């Protein structure tokens, strides 16, 4: 109705509609570090290799070499880890019986002597983790050093020192490699740890019962970096890629996938993670803030004026529609449309690019251009500010507090630290503005000391 200024101004109401909320949470990386102390593996190795570790008790072995050799472990094996490899020294005490024997014209002549010596064998072992979570080791000799050389001369025969060292290395390589293999498998049971962690983190965790704050983790894949070490500690880190979400209220639904996937090798793993929180700002709250800011406010435009007497908000596709009742030089309804956005400086939802809805503006240009071009949109835009910071900050603080040490299951705990909060583009749904929140930081699954 466009007659006089006293006529009621009723433009066509914008349709109420909402886009589906198809938010795809950003996946996180949750690290699962497993540590082993080098001295513990060294102790295991020394228990495995004791006493007599090589025994050649026949003079005719090795092509009839006329030599017998026995080797005992002299002192403890010294083990270290350097540049991705175990480096160790095996000190041995040797007993050697050697000599010569000649048979000619039915006469047998021989002469044998015994001698003691000491030798240190050096080895290094590289370790790799296979996709089925087993460990493969490869041991290589780094040579030897005589601690005390065997000195033995029998007639014209000199004792072949190099031959003895090579013989000891050859026949102890498999024994020592096997002991290292057993020690690594016993100390770094990666599959068992990964399987338990993979299963346990899929059960929602009640971080705070007072506020009903739940953490749900849905793992997708798992990768691992090479074994590293330093300062007497050997480390292996697996990283579970997962969608991590926080909920308030009742326990969120979940299913447990107990199948541990194959390990994907990775040269380097990030320790960054994201907790995805969905913040809901309901329309009654938005209405109450809008009314507090706009109801009974008056605006002058030259010799014209209007007063806002009613406010209601709802969604129209990706825009928020602001329906206002006005009186004064124009009586009726005005419809505005703006796009909600998060303002990080004060943790508020604001209206960006608030404008008259197209059909309202077209009608105003025909009958009340003084209002269509009066700039009221900018005035209202500044007033339409909806604080969301309190609830978001409270959620942030609760998660931060509870992630310091959260027991998942026997022997496992979550430990994390939040460093950043980011609110993504808000989405209008049927009953609220949904603001996806990304809480960034570091998160790991730890193992309790047994």
FIDO-853055 format. One record per residue (C-alpha): x, y, z; residue in three letters; residue number from 1. Coordinates in Angstrom, 1 decimal. Layout:
FIDO-853055
REC       X       Y       Z  resn  resi
REC       X       Y       Z   ALA   NUM
...
end
This chain:
FIDO-853055
REC       X       Y       Z  resn  resi
REC     0.0     0.0     0.0   UNK     1
REC     1.9     3.1    -1.3   UNK     2
REC    -0.6     5.9    -1.0   UNK     3
REC     0.2     8.6     1.6   UNK     4
REC     3.0     8.5     4.2   UNK     5
REC     0.4     7.3     6.7   UNK     6
REC    -0.3     4.2     4.6   UNK     7
REC     1.0     0.9     5.8   UNK     8
REC     4.2    -0.1     4.1   UNK     9
REC     4.2    -3.9     3.6   UNK    10
REC     6.8    -5.2     1.1   UNK    11
REC     6.9    -8.9     0.2   UNK    12
REC     8.3   -11.0     3.0   UNK    13
REC    11.6   -12.8     2.1   UNK    14
REC    11.1   -16.6     2.1   UNK    15
REC    12.5   -18.4     5.1   UNK    16
REC    15.0   -21.1     4.0   UNK    17
REC    18.1   -22.7     5.2   UNK    18
REC    21.1   -24.4     3.7   UNK    19
REC    22.0   -27.9     4.8   UNK    20
REC    24.7   -28.0     7.4   UNK    21
REC    27.3   -30.1     5.6   UNK    22
REC    30.3   -29.2     7.7   UNK    23
REC    33.4   -31.5     7.1   UNK    24
REC    35.6   -31.3    10.2   UNK    25
REC    39.3   -30.9     9.6   UNK    26
REC    41.1   -34.1    10.6   UNK    27
REC    43.7   -34.1    13.3   UNK    28
REC    47.0   -35.9    13.9   UNK    29
REC    47.3   -37.6    17.3   UNK    30
REC    50.8   -38.8    18.0   UNK    31
REC    51.5   -42.1    19.8   UNK    32
REC    55.1   -41.9    20.9   UNK    33
REC    56.7   -45.1    22.2   UNK    34
REC    60.0   -44.8    24.0   UNK    35
REC    62.6   -47.3    25.1   UNK    36
REC    65.6   -46.6    27.2   UNK    37
REC    68.9   -47.8    25.6   UNK    38
REC    70.2   -49.1    29.0   UNK    39
REC    67.2   -51.4    29.2   UNK    40
REC    67.9   -52.9    25.8   UNK    41
REC    71.6   -53.2    26.7   UNK    42
REC    70.6   -55.1    29.9   UNK    43
REC    68.3   -57.4    27.8   UNK    44
REC    71.2   -58.0    25.4   UNK    45
REC    73.6   -58.9    28.1   UNK    46
REC    71.2   -61.4    29.6   UNK    47
REC    70.7   -63.0    26.2   UNK    48
REC    74.4   -63.3    25.5   UNK    49
REC    76.1   -65.0    28.4   UNK    50
REC    79.0   -67.5    29.0   UNK    51
REC    80.2   -69.5    26.1   UNK    52
REC    78.9   -68.0    22.8   UNK    53
REC    81.1   -69.7    20.3   UNK    54
REC    82.5   -73.3    20.4   UNK    55
REC    84.5   -74.9    17.6   UNK    56
REC    85.6   -78.1    19.4   UNK    57
REC    87.0   -80.0    16.4   UNK    58
REC    90.4   -79.6    14.8   UNK    59
REC    88.9   -80.7    11.5   UNK    60
REC    86.2   -78.0    11.1   UNK    61
REC    86.5   -75.3     8.5   UNK    62
REC    88.3   -77.4     6.0   UNK    63
REC    90.6   -79.1     8.4   UNK    64
REC    92.2   -76.0     9.8   UNK    65
REC    93.9   -77.8    12.7   UNK    66
REC    92.4   -75.3    15.1   UNK    67
REC    89.9   -75.2    17.9   UNK    68
REC    88.4   -72.0    19.2   UNK    69
REC    86.1   -71.1    22.1   UNK    70
REC    84.8   -67.6    22.8   UNK    71
REC    83.2   -66.3    26.0   UNK    72
REC    81.7   -62.9    26.7   UNK    73
REC    84.4   -61.1    28.6   UNK    74
REC    82.5   -58.0    29.9   UNK    75
REC    79.1   -56.4    29.4   UNK    76
REC    78.2   -55.4    25.8   UNK    77
REC    78.1   -51.6    25.4   UNK    78
REC    75.2   -50.3    23.4   UNK    79
REC    74.4   -46.9    22.0   UNK    80
REC    72.0   -45.4    19.4   UNK    81
REC    73.4   -43.1    16.8   UNK    82
REC    71.9   -41.7    13.5   UNK    83
REC    69.2   -44.3    13.4   UNK    84
REC    71.4   -47.3    14.2   UNK    85
REC    72.4   -49.3    17.2   UNK    86
REC    76.2   -49.3    17.7   UNK    87
REC    77.7   -51.8    20.1   UNK    88
REC    80.9   -53.4    21.2   UNK    89
REC    81.1   -57.1    22.2   UNK    90
REC    84.3   -58.0    24.2   UNK    91
REC    85.2   -61.7    24.1   UNK    92
REC    87.8   -63.9    25.8   UNK    93
REC    89.2   -66.5    23.4   UNK    94
REC    90.8   -69.9    23.9   UNK    95
REC    92.7   -71.2    20.9   UNK    96
REC    94.3   -74.6    20.2   UNK    97
REC    96.2   -74.7    17.0   UNK    98
REC    99.1   -76.6    15.5   UNK    99
REC   100.1   -78.9    12.6   UNK   100
REC    99.8   -82.5    11.7   UNK   101
REC   101.7   -84.4     9.0   UNK   102
REC   101.2   -88.0     7.9   UNK   103
REC   103.8   -89.6     5.6   UNK   104
REC   105.2   -93.1     5.1   UNK   105
REC   102.8   -94.3     7.8   UNK   106
REC   104.3   -91.9    10.3   UNK   107
REC   102.1   -89.2    11.9   UNK   108
REC   103.8   -86.1    13.3   UNK   109
REC   101.9   -83.3    15.1   UNK   110
REC   102.4   -80.4    17.5   UNK   111
REC    99.6   -78.4    19.1   UNK   112
REC    99.7   -75.4    21.4   UNK   113
REC    97.1   -73.5    23.4   UNK   114
REC    96.9   -69.8    23.8   UNK   115
REC    94.5   -67.2    25.3   UNK   116
REC    93.5   -63.9    23.8   UNK   117
REC    91.0   -61.1    24.0   UNK   118
REC    89.1   -59.4    21.2   UNK   119
REC    86.4   -56.8    20.9   UNK   120
REC    83.9   -57.1    18.0   UNK   121
REC    82.1   -54.0    16.7   UNK   122
REC    78.7   -54.1    15.1   UNK   123
REC    75.9   -51.8    14.0   UNK   124
REC    72.2   -52.7    13.5   UNK   125
REC    69.7   -50.7    11.5   UNK   126
REC    66.1   -51.0    12.5   UNK   127
REC    63.0   -50.5    10.4   UNK   128
REC    59.2   -50.9    11.1   UNK   129
REC    57.2   -52.8     8.5   UNK   130
REC    53.6   -52.0     7.4   UNK   131
REC    52.3   -55.0     9.4   UNK   132
REC    53.9   -53.4    12.6   UNK   133
REC    56.7   -56.0    12.8   UNK   134
REC    60.3   -54.9    13.3   UNK   135
REC    63.2   -55.8    10.9   UNK   136
REC    66.8   -55.5    12.0   UNK   137
REC    69.9   -55.8     9.9   UNK   138
REC    73.3   -56.3    11.6   UNK   139
REC    76.6   -55.5    10.0   UNK   140
REC    80.1   -56.0    11.3   UNK   141
REC    82.3   -52.9    11.8   UNK   142
REC    85.4   -54.9    12.4   UNK   143
REC    87.3   -55.8    15.5   UNK   144
REC    90.1   -54.8    17.8   UNK   145
REC    92.5   -57.1    19.6   UNK   146
REC    92.6   -56.4    23.3   UNK   147
REC    95.4   -58.9    23.7   UNK   148
REC    96.8   -60.6    20.6   UNK   149
REC    97.4   -64.4    20.5   UNK   150
REC   101.1   -65.0    20.3   UNK   151
REC   101.8   -68.5    19.1   UNK   152
REC   104.5   -69.9    16.8   UNK   153
REC   104.7   -73.6    16.2   UNK   154
REC   107.8   -74.5    14.2   UNK   155
REC   107.4   -73.0    10.7   UNK   156
REC   103.7   -72.2    11.2   UNK   157
REC   102.5   -68.7    12.2   UNK   158
REC    99.0   -68.5    13.8   UNK   159
REC    96.6   -66.8    11.3   UNK   160
REC    95.2   -64.0    13.5   UNK   161
REC    93.0   -62.4    10.9   UNK   162
REC    91.4   -65.8    10.1   UNK   163
REC    90.5   -66.2    13.8   UNK   164
REC    88.9   -62.8    14.0   UNK   165
REC    86.9   -63.3    10.8   UNK   166
REC    85.8   -66.7    12.1   UNK   167
REC    84.5   -65.3    15.4   UNK   168
REC    82.6   -62.5    13.6   UNK   169
REC    81.1   -64.9    11.0   UNK   170
REC    79.7   -67.3    13.6   UNK   171
REC    78.5   -64.7    16.1   UNK   172
REC    76.8   -62.4    13.6   UNK   173
REC    73.6   -64.5    13.6   UNK   174
REC    73.6   -65.0    17.3   UNK   175
REC    74.1   -61.3    18.1   UNK   176
REC    71.6   -60.1    15.4   UNK   177
REC    69.0   -62.5    16.7   UNK   178
REC    69.5   -61.2    20.3   UNK   179
REC    69.1   -57.6    19.1   UNK   180
REC    66.0   -58.7    17.2   UNK   181
REC    64.5   -60.3    20.3   UNK   182
REC    65.3   -57.4    22.5   UNK   183
REC    63.7   -54.8    20.1   UNK   184
REC    60.6   -56.9    19.7   UNK   185
REC    60.3   -57.4    23.5   UNK   186
REC    61.0   -53.7    24.3   UNK   187
REC    59.1   -52.0    21.4   UNK   188
REC    55.9   -54.0    21.0   UNK   189
REC    54.5   -51.5    18.6   UNK   190
REC    51.5   -53.4    17.3   UNK   191
REC    50.1   -54.2    20.7   UNK   192
REC    50.4   -50.5    21.8   UNK   193
REC    49.0   -49.2    18.6   UNK   194
REC    46.1   -51.7    18.6   UNK   195
REC    45.0   -50.8    22.1   UNK   196
REC    45.4   -47.0    21.5   UNK   197
REC    43.5   -47.3    18.2   UNK   198
REC    40.6   -49.1    19.9   UNK   199
REC    40.4   -47.1    23.1   UNK   200
REC    40.4   -43.6    21.6   UNK   201
REC    37.2   -44.4    19.7   UNK   202
REC    35.1   -44.5    22.8   UNK   203
REC    33.8   -41.0    23.7   UNK   204
REC    35.6   -39.4    26.6   UNK   205
REC    33.7   -37.4    29.3   UNK   206
REC    36.1   -34.5    29.8   UNK   207
REC    33.9   -32.7    32.3   UNK   208
REC    30.8   -34.2    33.9   UNK   209
REC    29.6   -30.9    35.3   UNK   210
REC    29.2   -29.3    31.8   UNK   211
REC    28.6   -32.6    30.0   UNK   212
REC    31.7   -32.0    27.8   UNK   213
REC    32.5   -35.0    25.6   UNK   214
REC    35.4   -35.6    23.2   UNK   215
REC    34.9   -38.0    20.3   UNK   216
REC    37.7   -39.3    18.1   UNK   217
REC    37.1   -41.1    14.8   UNK   218
REC    40.4   -42.5    13.6   UNK   219
REC    41.0   -42.9     9.8   UNK   220
REC    44.6   -43.9     9.1   UNK   221
REC    47.9   -44.3    11.0   UNK   222
REC    51.4   -43.5     9.9   UNK   223
REC    54.8   -43.7    11.4   UNK   224
REC    58.2   -42.0    11.2   UNK   225
REC    61.5   -43.8    11.3   UNK   226
REC    62.9   -44.9    14.7   UNK   227
REC    65.0   -42.1    16.2   UNK   228
REC    66.9   -41.6    19.4   UNK   229
REC    69.1   -39.4    21.6   UNK   230
REC    70.3   -39.0    25.2   UNK   231
REC    69.8   -42.7    25.9   UNK   232
REC    66.2   -42.9    24.6   UNK   233
REC    65.0   -44.7    21.5   UNK   234
REC    61.7   -43.2    20.1   UNK   235
REC    59.2   -44.4    17.6   UNK   236
REC    56.2   -42.2    16.9   UNK   237
REC    53.0   -43.3    15.2   UNK   238
REC    50.4   -40.7    14.2   UNK   239
REC    46.7   -41.4    14.0   UNK   240
REC    44.8   -39.3    11.6   UNK   241
REC    41.4   -38.7    13.1   UNK   242
REC    38.4   -36.4    13.2   UNK   243
REC    38.2   -35.0    16.7   UNK   244
REC    35.0   -33.3    17.9   UNK   245
REC    33.7   -31.9    21.1   UNK   246
REC    30.1   -32.1    22.2   UNK   247
REC    28.0   -30.9    25.2   UNK   248
REC    25.1   -32.7    26.7   UNK   249
REC    24.6   -36.5    26.4   UNK   250
REC    27.2   -38.9    25.1   UNK   251
REC    27.6   -38.6    21.3   UNK   252
REC    26.9   -41.8    19.3   UNK   253
REC    29.9   -43.9    18.2   UNK   254
REC    31.0   -47.2    16.7   UNK   255
REC    34.3   -48.9    17.3   UNK   256
REC    36.4   -50.1    14.3   UNK   257
REC    38.8   -52.6    15.9   UNK   258
REC    40.7   -53.3    12.7   UNK   259
REC    44.2   -51.8    13.0   UNK   260
REC    45.2   -50.5     9.5   UNK   261
REC    48.5   -51.1     7.9   UNK   262
REC    51.2   -48.6     8.8   UNK   263
REC    51.9   -45.9     6.3   UNK   264
REC    55.6   -44.8     6.4   UNK   265
REC    56.3   -41.1     6.7   UNK   266
REC    59.6   -39.3     6.7   UNK   267
REC    58.3   -36.7     9.2   UNK   268
REC    55.2   -36.4    11.3   UNK   269
REC    53.5   -33.2    12.5   UNK   270
REC    52.4   -33.0    16.1   UNK   271
REC    49.7   -30.4    15.4   UNK   272
REC    46.0   -31.4    15.9   UNK   273
REC    42.6   -29.8    15.7   UNK   274
REC    39.6   -30.3    18.0   UNK   275
REC    36.4   -29.5    16.1   UNK   276
REC    33.8   -27.8    18.2   UNK   277
REC    30.4   -26.8    16.9   UNK   278
REC    29.0   -23.7    18.6   UNK   279
REC    25.2   -23.1    18.4   UNK   280
REC    23.8   -19.6    18.7   UNK   281
REC    20.0   -20.0    18.9   UNK   282
REC    17.6   -17.6    17.4   UNK   283
REC    15.8   -16.7    20.7   UNK   284
REC    19.1   -15.5    22.0   UNK   285
REC    19.7   -13.5    18.8   UNK   286
REC    16.2   -12.1    19.0   UNK   287
REC    16.8   -11.0    22.6   UNK   288
REC    20.0    -9.2    21.7   UNK   289
REC    18.5    -7.6    18.7   UNK   290
REC    15.5    -6.3    20.6   UNK   291
REC    17.8    -4.9    23.4   UNK   292
REC    19.8    -3.0    20.7   UNK   293
REC    17.0    -1.9    18.4   UNK   294
REC    13.6    -1.8    20.0   UNK   295
REC    12.2     1.8    20.5   UNK   296
REC    15.2     3.4    18.8   UNK   297
REC    14.4     6.3    16.5   UNK   298
REC    16.2     7.6    13.4   UNK   299
REC    15.9    11.0    11.7   UNK   300
REC    16.3    11.6     8.0   UNK   301
REC    15.9    15.4     7.4   UNK   302
REC    12.3    16.1     8.4   UNK   303
REC    11.4    12.4     8.3   UNK   304
REC    11.8     9.8    11.1   UNK   305
REC    11.1     6.3    12.0   UNK   306
REC    11.0     4.3    15.2   UNK   307
REC    11.6     0.5    15.4   UNK   308
REC     8.8    -1.2    17.4   UNK   309
REC     9.5    -4.9    16.7   UNK   310
REC    12.3    -7.1    15.6   UNK   311
REC    12.5   -10.7    14.5   UNK   312
REC    15.4   -12.7    12.8   UNK   313
REC    15.3   -15.8    10.7   UNK   314
REC    17.3   -17.4     7.8   UNK   315
REC    17.0   -16.9     4.1   UNK   316
REC    19.5   -19.2     2.4   UNK   317
REC    23.0   -18.0     3.5   UNK   318
REC    21.7   -14.6     4.7   UNK   319
REC    20.1   -13.6     8.0   UNK   320
REC    16.9   -11.8     7.5   UNK   321
REC    16.0    -9.0    10.0   UNK   322
REC    12.3    -8.2    10.1   UNK   323
REC    11.5    -4.9    11.7   UNK   324
REC     8.2    -3.1    12.5   UNK   325
REC     8.5     0.6    12.2   UNK   326
REC     6.3     3.7    12.8   UNK   327
REC     6.7     7.4    12.1   UNK   328
REC     7.0     8.9     8.7   UNK   329
REC     6.7     5.4     7.4   UNK   330
REC     4.6     2.7     9.1   UNK   331
REC     4.9    -1.0     8.3   UNK   332
REC     7.7    -3.5     7.9   UNK   333
REC    11.3    -3.3     6.7   UNK   334
REC    13.3    -6.3     5.8   UNK   335
REC    17.1    -6.3     5.9   UNK   336
REC    19.5    -9.1     4.9   UNK   337
REC    23.1    -9.6     6.0   UNK   338
REC    25.7   -12.4     6.2   UNK   339
REC    26.7   -13.5     9.7   UNK   340
REC    30.5   -13.6    10.4   UNK   341
REC    32.7   -14.2    13.3   UNK   342
REC    34.8   -11.2    14.6   UNK   343
REC    37.8   -12.5    16.4   UNK   344
REC    38.7    -9.2    18.1   UNK   345
REC    35.8    -9.6    20.6   UNK   346
REC    34.5   -13.1    19.9   UNK   347
REC    31.2   -11.9    18.5   UNK   348
REC    28.9   -12.8    15.6   UNK   349
REC    28.3    -9.7    13.5   UNK   350
REC    26.3    -8.9    10.4   UNK   351
REC    28.4    -8.1     7.3   UNK   352
REC    27.1    -6.1     4.4   UNK   353
REC    23.7    -5.5     6.0   UNK   354
REC    21.3    -4.1     3.3   UNK   355
REC    17.7    -3.7     2.7   UNK   356
REC    16.3    -6.8     1.2   UNK   357
REC    16.0    -6.4    -2.6   UNK   358
REC    12.2    -6.2    -2.7   UNK   359
REC    12.1    -3.9     0.3   UNK   360
REC    14.6    -1.6    -1.3   UNK   361
REC    12.8    -1.6    -4.7   UNK   362
REC     9.6    -0.6    -3.1   UNK   363
REC    11.3     2.1    -1.0   UNK   364
REC    12.9     3.7    -4.0   UNK   365
REC     9.3     4.1    -5.4   UNK   366
REC     7.7     5.5    -2.3   UNK   367
REC    10.3     6.5     0.3   UNK   368
REC    13.7     7.2    -1.3   UNK   369
REC    14.6     9.3     1.7   UNK   370
REC    14.8     6.0     3.7   UNK   371
REC    16.2     3.9     0.9   UNK   372
REC    19.2     6.2     0.6   UNK   373
REC    19.4     7.3     4.2   UNK   374
REC    22.2     4.9     5.4   UNK   375
REC    20.2     3.2     8.1   UNK   376
REC    21.7    -0.1     7.2   UNK   377
REC    25.1     0.9     8.4   UNK   378
REC    23.6     2.2    11.6   UNK   379
REC    21.9    -1.1    12.4   UNK   380
REC    24.8    -3.2    11.2   UNK   381
REC    26.9    -1.6    14.0   UNK   382
REC    24.3    -2.5    16.6   UNK   383
REC    23.7    -6.1    15.5   UNK   384
REC    26.5    -7.7    17.5   UNK   385
REC    26.0   -11.0    19.2   UNK   386
REC    28.5   -12.0    21.8   UNK   387
REC    29.6   -15.7    21.5   UNK   388
REC    32.9   -15.4    23.2   UNK   389
REC    31.9   -16.4    26.7   UNK   390
REC    30.7   -19.9    25.8   UNK   391
REC    33.5   -20.5    23.3   UNK   392
REC    36.2   -19.3    25.8   UNK   393
REC    34.6   -21.5    28.5   UNK   394
REC    34.7   -24.6    26.2   UNK   395
REC    38.3   -23.7    25.3   UNK   396
REC    39.3   -23.5    29.0   UNK   397
REC    37.6   -26.7    29.9   UNK   398
REC    39.3   -28.7    27.1   UNK   399
REC    42.6   -27.1    28.0   UNK   400
REC    42.2   -28.1    31.6   UNK   401
REC    41.1   -31.7    31.0   UNK   402
REC    43.6   -32.5    28.3   UNK   403
REC    46.6   -32.1    30.6   UNK   404
REC    46.3   -35.7    31.6   UNK   405
REC    43.2   -37.7    30.7   UNK   406
REC    43.2   -41.5    31.4   UNK   407
REC    41.9   -43.4    28.4   UNK   408
REC    42.4   -46.9    29.6   UNK   409
REC    44.9   -48.8    31.7   UNK   410
REC    48.4   -47.7    30.7   UNK   411
REC    47.3   -45.0    28.2   UNK   412
REC    46.4   -41.4    28.7   UNK   413
REC    45.8   -38.3    26.5   UNK   414
REC    48.0   -35.3    27.0   UNK   415
REC    47.5   -32.1    25.1   UNK   416
REC    47.8   -28.3    25.0   UNK   417
REC    45.7   -25.8    23.1   UNK   418
REC    47.4   -22.9    21.4   UNK   419
REC    44.8   -21.3    19.1   UNK   420
REC    41.0   -21.0    18.6   UNK   421
REC    39.6   -20.2    15.2   UNK   422
REC    35.9   -19.8    14.3   UNK   423
REC    35.0   -20.7    10.8   UNK   424
REC    32.3   -19.2     8.6   UNK   425
REC    28.9   -19.4    10.5   UNK   426
REC    26.1   -21.3     8.9   UNK   427
REC    22.3   -20.6     9.2   UNK   428
REC    20.3   -23.6    10.2   UNK   429
REC    16.6   -24.1    11.1   UNK   430
REC    17.0   -23.1    14.8   UNK   431
REC    20.4   -21.5    15.2   UNK   432
REC    23.5   -20.0    13.7   UNK   433
REC    26.1   -22.7    13.8   UNK   434
REC    29.7   -21.6    14.1   UNK   435
REC    32.3   -24.4    13.5   UNK   436
REC    35.2   -23.8    15.9   UNK   437
REC    38.7   -25.1    15.3   UNK   438
REC    40.8   -25.5    18.5   UNK   439
REC    44.4   -26.0    17.5   UNK   440
REC    47.3   -27.3    19.5   UNK   441
REC    49.3   -30.5    20.2   UNK   442
REC    47.9   -33.8    21.4   UNK   443
REC    49.5   -37.2    22.1   UNK   444
REC    48.7   -40.6    23.5   UNK   445
REC    51.1   -41.4    26.3   UNK   446
REC    52.1   -44.7    28.0   UNK   447
REC    52.3   -44.9    31.7   UNK   448
REC    55.5   -46.1    33.2   UNK   449
REC    55.0   -49.7    34.3   UNK   450
end
